[in-house]
Amino acid sequence: MANASPQYDLGILVGNRWKQWVNSFGQDYYQDLQNPTYTQCDVPPGYEDSPQDTWSIDTSKTTWQQWRNNRTGRFRLDNPYPPPPQTYLDLDTVKPHLQLVERTPESRESLYRRLIVGVLRHFFKEHERFQVFQEESLGETEDDESRVDAAVLKILSRPGGSPYAYDYCLVESKKAGKSWTAAEDHLSRHCGGVTIDSKKVYGIVHVGMEIQFFRGDHGVLTQMSGRLHLRTDVAHITAMFEYLKRYPLSFQ
């Protein structure tokens, strides 16, 4: 492996055959001490983590914190026993995207969508029979077909029938500085196109660091909240998502 960036020695694994390193990008690799010029990114066979493994804090380093697998001696830099997240702001699937768009508001629209999709997946979980998709955006689909930027689906089963999915909440997501009115107009059209007989669906407009909740009925949007800031209005946003989950809209 080429050492184009600074390399950090984490330590030697059990058996004294392999030494674990990490580069400045956070990527682990392993040096064969019997053939020191050979390195690999794959975890050496037999050293893979097991759910039954336990970890201890390794105090040999003074400039960073790391944990050592008590069975294999393999190291990791992230806490294997993390405290449960208090809010979506604590999630590793949300934090890097949030920090990026805060630091660089002119980021591409797709990076803002990664943020809102991370938040959606925190609330709408698969084991509760929800699915969250980041859809293709307007102008990037075949034949100029217009699609919503993100969608939350709910999986249901008819008596004696197979499972099916329906649109539960549609999201229009735009980068900072884009028109809020235009985003609402796009969301209205998407909500009016759902296949549910009642044409009722929840909707969210996300522009920059703010989101707003709506109830759609035949494409007519009714505000359920004001504009809420993703970092400073966490409690209100959480309450709104819990409301959406607790009160599904009727099909008829």
Buried (B, 14 or more C-beta within 10 A) or exposed (E): BEEEEEBBEBBBBBEEBBBBBBBEEEEBBBBBBEEEEEBEEEBBEEBEBEEEEEBEEBEEBEEEEBBBBEBBBBBBBEEBEEEEBEEBBEBEBBBEBBEBBBEEEEBEEEEBBBBBBBBBBBBBEEEEBBBBBBBBBBEEEEEEEEBBBBBBBBBBEEEEEEEEBBBBBBBBBBBBEBEBEEBBBBBBBBBBBBEBEEBBBBBBBBBBBBBBBBBBBEBEBEEBBEBBEBEEBBEBBBEBBEEBBEEBBEEE
